Amino acid sequence: MLENEPTELVRRDKYFSDLGLSDEDAGDATQVVELLVAHPRLMQRPVVVRGGRAVISRPPTTVLELL
């Protein structure tokens, strides 16, 4: 339902780098799923769903796309 690439669901913050991760560790959908299962804190939140569409609401103003 997201128009974004799966890799955009991964937050690349200090925790991400502290884990020793790089963009290659979240390069495809399978890697993203494995990474988020192991480290749920890395998931971009919130993901807002409405009418069969979804957006990653970071920044929060992106939720306006669904309204």
Beta strands, then each sheet from edge to edge (+ up, - down):
strand 1: 47-50
strand 2: 53-56
sheet 1: 1+ 2-
end
